[in-house]
Amino acid sequence: MRFQNVEQVLAAVKRHFLPEKAGNTEAIIHLKISGEGGGDWTIHIGDGVLQTEPGVPPHADLVFESTQPVFLTLANGELDPFKAYFSGQVRFQGSLRLVYRLSELFNLPRRD
């Protein structure tokens, strides 16, 4: 399935979340996606549960910023995350340790 919008990506993130790997991870992530089809979303991880909702959280441990086209290209496996970060196409504010931790909490299909 090719993602067409942010909501589809967030639904997939929920499906691929591995609560047994979350342990005592507590995190609030703000997705700040600009451009047509963009917006603000909150991802909350706590007590082995992942919840998403539209809107800006009152505080965030991590803010992920990107344009909607870049976000979808990343989600569809068509752009290397490291290249996106180092080329300035995505920005993180907050805990980079959390960025690495998040990669362990999901069973996402890999595209080579």
Contacts in CASP RR format, 6 or more apart in sequence:
PFRMAT RR
TARGET T0000
AUTHOR 0000-0000-0000
METHOD contacts of the structure
MODEL  1
MRFQNVEQVLAAVKRHFLPEKAGNTEAIIHLKISGEGGGDWTIHIGDGVL
QTEPGVPPHADLVFESTQPVFLTLANGELDPFKAYFSGQVRFQGSLRLVY
RLSELFNLPRRD
1 8 0 8 1.000
1 12 0 8 1.000
2 76 0 8 1.000
3 9 0 8 1.000
3 12 0 8 1.000
3 72 0 8 1.000
3 75 0 8 1.000
3 76 0 8 1.000
4 72 0 8 1.000
5 37 0 8 1.000
5 72 0 8 1.000
6 31 0 8 1.000
6 33 0 8 1.000
6 37 0 8 1.000
6 38 0 8 1.000
6 39 0 8 1.000
6 41 0 8 1.000
6 68 0 8 1.000
6 71 0 8 1.000
6 72 0 8 1.000
9 71 0 8 1.000
9 72 0 8 1.000
9 75 0 8 1.000
10 41 0 8 1.000
10 43 0 8 1.000
10 52 0 8 1.000
12 75 0 8 1.000
12 108 0 8 1.000
13 43 0 8 1.000
13 50 0 8 1.000
13 52 0 8 1.000
13 106 0 8 1.000
14 50 0 8 1.000
14 52 0 8 1.000
16 106 0 8 1.000
16 107 0 8 1.000
16 108 0 8 1.000
17 50 0 8 1.000
17 105 0 8 1.000
17 106 0 8 1.000
18 105 0 8 1.000
18 106 0 8 1.000
18 107 0 8 1.000
19 48 0 8 1.000
19 49 0 8 1.000
19 50 0 8 1.000
21 104 0 8 1.000
21 105 0 8 1.000
22 45 0 8 1.000
22 46 0 8 1.000
22 48 0 8 1.000
22 50 0 8 1.000
22 105 0 8 1.000
23 48 0 8 1.000
25 45 0 8 1.000
25 46 0 8 1.000
25 48 0 8 1.000
25 101 0 8 1.000
25 105 0 8 1.000
26 45 0 8 1.000
26 46 0 8 1.000
27 43 0 8 1.000
27 44 0 8 1.000
27 45 0 8 1.000
27 46 0 8 1.000
27 61 0 8 1.000
27 62 0 8 1.000
27 98 0 8 1.000
27 101 0 8 1.000
27 102 0 8 1.000
28 42 0 8 1.000
28 43 0 8 1.000
28 44 0 8 1.000
28 45 0 8 1.000
28 57 0 8 1.000
28 59 0 8 1.000
28 60 0 8 1.000
28 61 0 8 1.000
28 62 0 8 1.000
29 42 0 8 1.000
29 43 0 8 1.000
29 44 0 8 1.000
29 45 0 8 1.000
29 60 0 8 1.000
29 61 0 8 1.000
29 62 0 8 1.000
29 63 0 8 1.000
29 64 0 8 1.000
29 98 0 8 1.000
29 102 0 8 1.000
30 40 0 8 1.000
30 41 0 8 1.000
30 42 0 8 1.000
30 56 0 8 1.000
30 57 0 8 1.000
30 60 0 8 1.000
30 62 0 8 1.000
30 63 0 8 1.000
30 64 0 8 1.000
31 39 0 8 1.000
31 40 0 8 1.000
31 41 0 8 1.000
31 42 0 8 1.000
31 43 0 8 1.000
31 64 0 8 1.000
31 71 0 8 1.000
32 39 0 8 1.000
32 40 0 8 1.000
32 63 0 8 1.000
32 64 0 8 1.000
32 65 0 8 1.000
32 66 0 8 1.000
33 39 0 8 1.000
33 40 0 8 1.000
33 41 0 8 1.000
33 65 0 8 1.000
33 66 0 8 1.000
33 67 0 8 1.000
33 68 0 8 1.000
33 71 0 8 1.000
34 65 0 8 1.000
34 66 0 8 1.000
34 67 0 8 1.000
34 68 0 8 1.000
35 67 0 8 1.000
35 68 0 8 1.000
36 68 0 8 1.000
37 68 0 8 1.000
38 68 0 8 1.000
39 54 0 8 1.000
39 55 0 8 1.000
40 54 0 8 1.000
40 55 0 8 1.000
40 56 0 8 1.000
41 52 0 8 1.000
41 53 0 8 1.000
41 54 0 8 1.000
41 55 0 8 1.000
42 52 0 8 1.000
42 53 0 8 1.000
42 54 0 8 1.000
42 55 0 8 1.000
42 56 0 8 1.000
42 57 0 8 1.000
42 60 0 8 1.000
43 50 0 8 1.000
43 51 0 8 1.000
43 52 0 8 1.000
44 50 0 8 1.000
44 51 0 8 1.000
44 52 0 8 1.000
44 53 0 8 1.000
44 57 0 8 1.000
45 105 0 8 1.000
50 105 0 8 1.000
60 94 0 8 1.000
61 94 0 8 1.000
61 95 0 8 1.000
61 98 0 8 1.000
62 92 0 8 1.000
62 93 0 8 1.000
62 94 0 8 1.000
62 95 0 8 1.000
62 98 0 8 1.000
62 99 0 8 1.000
63 91 0 8 1.000
63 92 0 8 1.000
63 93 0 8 1.000
63 94 0 8 1.000
64 90 0 8 1.000
64 91 0 8 1.000
64 92 0 8 1.000
65 90 0 8 1.000
65 91 0 8 1.000
65 92 0 8 1.000
65 93 0 8 1.000
66 74 0 8 1.000
66 84 0 8 1.000
66 89 0 8 1.000
66 90 0 8 1.000
66 91 0 8 1.000
67 89 0 8 1.000
70 79 0 8 1.000
70 84 0 8 1.000
70 89 0 8 1.000
70 90 0 8 1.000
71 90 0 8 1.000
73 79 0 8 1.000
74 81 0 8 1.000
74 84 0 8 1.000
74 90 0 8 1.000
76 111 0 8 1.000
77 111 0 8 1.000
78 111 0 8 1.000
79 89 0 8 1.000
81 90 0 8 1.000
83 89 0 8 1.000
84 90 0 8 1.000
85 91 0 8 1.000
85 92 0 8 1.000
92 99 0 8 1.000
END
